[in-house]
């Protein structure tokens, strides 16, 4: 990241970490290639001179996949911050409350945030909502987020993924994503597509 740029925009890459790949419901993730999608956005942000901020989620002392002691609280294999790109670790759903993110953005004059990562309706949506309330202009790149089926609140715990998916009361990823867009658009964020922010070059330099 070139810190001499006048850009006032930053990309937040939220929780694209190995922890999620270690959970049984990873097989039902909405975007198995979320790491590649995040990498595309990061590359486009760097090319534009924008700041890229990497965020990880930790749940210390739990003994689960989000416990730093277990070793999975790290970026997914193949993702790596460029020199000078901050890596923050949070213990809350949003990326602000338990980190110095807001202070860092303020010091760098950042006024616009682009949000991607895991999970669409949890850490990504919560971060977008709080960012908007803090006065940032927010762009939510929905297809560069990922989520999982959500069982009904009254469903018995401990069911297999197959049983969760077979339950008509389960909220499926497409439904979750649509609801998040409805909730954010026009209130907390502009909704954008990955291809709009990080177009893929076609043959002979054309852009698809």
Secondary structure, DSSP 8 states (H G I E B T S, - for coil): --TT----EEEEEE--BHHHHTSGGGGG-S-TTHHHHHHHHHHHHHHTT-EEEEEEE--TTS-STT-GGGT--SB-TT----TT--EEEESSSSSSTTSSHHHHHHHTT--EEEEEEE-IIIIIHHHHHHHHHTT-EEEEEEEEEE---B--TTS-TT--HHHHHH-TTSB-HHHHHHHHHHHHBTTTBEEE-HHHHS--B-GGG-B-
